[in-house]
Amino acid sequence: MGEDGSLSIFVAMFMAVVFAGLVGLVYDGGRVLDAREAYDRAAGQAARVGADQLSAAGIRDGNNDVSPAQAQAAALNYLSATGMTGTVSVNGQVVTVTVTGSVAPIFLGSFGMPDIHISETESAQGVQGGP
């Protein structure tokens, strides 16, 4: 008779841990989704900034020396200004930007979950005008 109610204490503790885990999944999962969206937007915008250096609009603005190196530098400068890191490649008229980073889980980190690495890639093409 000394063990009456011991199962209900176990169930209560188990449910508290499960609830904490679910809160962690929702909170940390939301943070990861927000970070992925921000990285994707930054990659897309950096690719567009780089592609602008390849377009006829860049030439009309007085930038007569259009080169892949300028496109790459413009995209990397944009990433730097946003506080993000990544890589830029230029292939013909297409600028591809990959933004990388990680999110440290707050709730799930207390359960031993490591940082979640994120990589988002976007491309943009320079627009060429003509007759």
VEXRORO-496844 format. One record per residue: residue in three letters; x, y, z of N, C-alpha, C in turn. Coordinates in steps of 0.02 Angstrom, whole numbers, padded with zeros to 5 digits, always signed. Example, Ala and Ser with C-alpha at 12.3 -4.5 7.8 and 13.67 -1.06 7.14 Angstrom:
2
ALA+00660-00284+00390+00615-00225+00390+00660-00165+00390/SER+00642-00112+00354+00684-00053+00357+00645+00002+00394/
REM end
This chain:
131
MET+00040-00060+00000+00000+00000+00000+00042+00063+00000/GLY+00108+00057+00009+00151+00115+00012+00165+00146-00056/GLU+00144+00113-00109+00158+00138-00176+00096+00167-00210/ASP+00044+00179-00174-00016+00209-00203+00000+00278-00231/GLY-00020+00291-00292-00009+00357-00323+00059+00366-00355/SER+00103+00317-00352+00169+00325-00382+00166+00328-00458/LEU+00119+00293-00487+00111+00294-00559+00088+00363-00583/SER+00044+00395-00546+00020+00461-00567+00075+00514-00563/ILE+00121+00508-00516+00178+00554-00513+00223+00544-00573/PHE+00235+00481-00591+00275+00465-00650+00242+00493-00712/VAL+00177+00484-00719+00141+00509-00778+00145+00586-00780/ALA+00137+00618-00723+00140+00691-00721+00209+00715-00742/MET+00262+00683-00718+00330+00703-00737+00342+00689-00811/PHE+00319+00632-00835+00327+00615-00905+00292+00666-00950/MET+00231+00684-00931+00193+00732-00971+00226+00801-00970/ALA+00257+00820-00915+00293+00884-00911+00352+00884-00959/VAL+00388+00829-00963+00445+00824-01009+00421+00825-01081/VAL+00367+00789-01095+00340+00788-01163+00316+00858-01183/PHE+00282+00892-01137+00258+00959-01151+00317+01007-01164/ALA+00369+01001-01123+00428+01043-01134+00459+01029-01202/GLY+00461+00965-01221+00488+00947-01287+00447+00975-01344/LEU+00381+00973-01337+00337+01002-01388+00344+01077-01393/VAL+00350+01110-01336+00362+01182-01336+00428+01197-01371/GLY+00478+01157-01357+00543+01165-01389+00539+01156-01464/LEU+00502+01105-01487+00495+01094-01558+00460+01152-01592/VAL+00408+01177-01561+00370+01233-01591+00413+01296-01591/TYR+00443+01313-01535+00482+01375-01530+00545+01372-01573/ASP+00585+01321-01563+00648+01316-01601+00634+01302-01675/GLY+00582+01263-01690+00564+01251-01759+00543+01316-01794/GLY+00507+01358-01759+00488+01422-01786+00548+01466-01799/ARG+00596+01465-01754+00657+01504-01763+00696+01480-01825/VAL+00698+01414-01835+00733+01387-01894+00697+01408-01958/LEU+00630+01404-01958+00593+01425-02017+00603+01499-02032/ASP+00603+01541-01980+00615+01612-01989+00685+01624-02018/ALA+00735+01589-01992+00803+01597-02016+00809+01575-02089/ARG+00777+01519-02106+00780+01496-02176+00749+01547-02223/GLU+00694+01577-02202+00662+01627-02244+00707+01689-02252/ALA+00737+01710-02197+00782+01768-02200+00843+01753-02244/TYR+00872+01694-02238+00929+01675-02279+00910+01671-02352/ASP+00850+01644-02366+00827+01638-02435+00817+01708-02466/ARG+00786+01753-02427+00776+01821-02452+00842+01856-02464/ALA+00890+01848-02418+00955+01880-02427+00991+01852-02487/ALA+00987+01786-02498+01020+01756-02556+00989+01782-02620/GLY+00923+01786-02622+00889+01811-02682+00907+01884-02696/GLN+00906+01925-02644+00922+01996-02654+00995+02005-02674/ALA+01040+01969-02643+01111+01974-02661+01122+01952-02733/ALA+01087+01900-02755+01092+01877-02824+01067+01932-02872/ARG+01012+01965-02854+00986+02019-02896+01035+02078-02899/VAL+01065+02095-02842+01114+02149-02840+01173+02132-02885/GLY+01196+02070-02881+01251+02049-02924+01231+02049-02997/ALA+01171+02024-03012+01149+02021-03082+01140+02091-03111/ASP+01123+02139-03068+01118+02209-03093+01184+02233-03121/GLN+01239+02208-03095+01304+02228-03121+01318+02198-03190/LEU+01280+02147-03209+01288+02116-03274+01238+02142-03325/SER+01190+02181-03303+01136+02201-03348+01152+02265-03387/ALA+01112+02277-03437+01119+02338-03476+01106+02399-03433/ALA+01065+02392-03381+01052+02449-03337+01116+02472-03303/GLY+01160+02425-03287+01224+02443-03257+01266+02484-03305/ILE+01263+02468-03368+01300+02506-03418+01270+02576-03425/ARG+01203+02581-03426+01170+02646-03432+01186+02691-03373/ASP+01199+02661-03314+01216+02701-03255+01288+02726-03256/GLY+01324+02713-03310+01392+02737-03316+01444+02685-03297/ASN+01422+02624-03281+01469+02571-03262+01486+02532-03326/ASN+01534+02559-03364+01550+02529-03428+01593+02467-03423/ASP+01624+02455-03366+01668+02398-03358+01632+02343-03319/VAL+01584+02313-03351+01545+02260-03319+01584+02195-03321/SER+01592+02164-03263+01630+02102-03260+01601+02056-03207/PRO+01613+01991-03214+01590+01944-03163+01618+01960-03094/ALA+01679+01986-03092+01710+02003-03027+01670+02059-02993/GLN+01646+02108-03032+01605+02161-03003+01539+02134-02977/ALA+01509+02088-03015+01446+02058-02994+01456+02020-02928/GLN+01510+01982-02925+01525+01944-02864+01537+01990-02805/ALA+01575+02043-02816+01590+02090-02762+01527+02125-02738/ALA+01483+02144-02784+01421+02178-02764+01377+02132-02722/ALA+01372+02069-02742+01331+02021-02704+01362+02008-02635/LEU+01428+02001-02632+01460+01990-02567+01455+02051-02522/ASN+01458+02111-02551+01450+02172-02512+01379+02176-02483/TYR+01330+02155-02522+01261+02154-02496+01255+02107-02437/LEU+01283+02047-02445+01280+01999-02390+01315+02026-02328/SER+01372+02057-02338+01409+02086-02281+01368+02139-02246/ALA+01334+02181-02285+01293+02234-02256+01235+02207-02215/THR+01211+02147-02233+01155+02117-02196+01180+02074-02138/GLY+01246+02067-02132+01274+02027-02078+01273+01952-02091/MET+01265+01933-02153+01263+01862-02171+01325+01843-02210/THR+01338+01779-02213+01395+01754-02250+01371+01704-02303/GLY+01410+01699-02355+01392+01652-02408+01443+01653-02464/THR+01425+01620-02517+01468+01616-02576+01429+01641-02637/VAL+01467+01666-02686+01437+01693-02747+01474+01663-02806/SER+01435+01640-02855+01466+01618-02918+01430+01651-02976/VAL+01468+01666-03028+01441+01697-03088+01456+01652-03146/ASN+01403+01632-03181+01411+01589-03240+01373+01622-03297/GLY+01410+01656-03341+01378+01693-03395+01338+01752-03366/GLN+01273+01752-03379+01230+01805-03354+01193+01786-03290/VAL+01211+01729-03260+01176+01704-03201+01221+01711-03139/VAL+01194+01744-03088+01229+01751-03024+01194+01706-02974/THR+01232+01662-02942+01204+01616-02893+01236+01631-02826/VAL+01194+01639-02775+01216+01656-02708+01191+01602-02660/THR+01237+01577-02619+01219+01530-02566+01235+01562-02499/VAL+01185+01569-02457+01193+01598-02390+01193+01541-02340/THR+01242+01541-02295+01247+01488-02246+01250+01518-02176/GLY+01228+01478-02128+01229+01499-02059+01202+01444-02015/SER+01191+01458-01953+01163+01408-01907+01119+01442-01855/VAL+01075+01402-01827+01030+01425-01774+01042+01381-01714/ALA+01055+01411-01658+01065+01374-01596+00997+01364-01563/PRO+00975+01301-01555+00910+01289-01523+00913+01309-01449/ILE+00862+01344-01427+00860+01367-01358+00832+01313-01313/PHE+00770+01293-01325+00739+01242-01283+00769+01173-01295/LEU+00773+01154-01358+00799+01087-01374+00874+01081-01361/GLY+00908+01138-01358+00979+01137-01341+00991+01111-01271/SER+00942+01122-01227+00949+01096-01158+00942+01020-01157/PHE+00915+00991-01211+00910+00918-01216+00969+00890-01256/GLY+01016+00933-01273+01076+00911-01308+01074+00917-01384/MET+01024+00951-01411+01020+00959-01484+01073+01009-01507/PRO+01112+00991-01558+01164+01037-01582+01134+01092-01625/ASP+01177+01140-01645+01155+01194-01689+01128+01165-01754/ILE+01080+01199-01782+01049+01178-01845+01079+01221-01901/HIS+01114+01188-01947+01147+01223-02002+01097+01235-02059/ILE+01101+01294-02087+01054+01314-02140+01094+01338-02200/SER+01071+01319-02259+01101+01341-02322+01045+01353-02372/GLU+01042+01414-02397+00990+01433-02446+01024+01461-02508/THR+01002+01440-02567+01032+01461-02630+00979+01492-02676/GLU+00996+01548-02705+00953+01582-02754+00996+01606-02812/SER+00964+01613-02870+00999+01638-02930+00959+01694-02962/ALA+00995+01736-02998+00963+01790-03036+01002+01798-03101/GLN+00967+01820-03152+00998+01827-03218+00999+01901-03237/GLY+01056+01922-03263+01062+01991-03288+01018+02000-03349/VAL+00987+02057-03354+00942+02071-03410+00979+02112-03462/GLN+00978+02088-03522+01011+02123-03577+00959+02154-03622/GLY+00965+02219-03634+00919+02253-03679+00945+02248-03751/GLY+00903+02264-03796+00924+02263-03866+00868+02287-03910/PRO+00884+02296-03974+00834+02320-04021+00782+02268-04036/
REM end
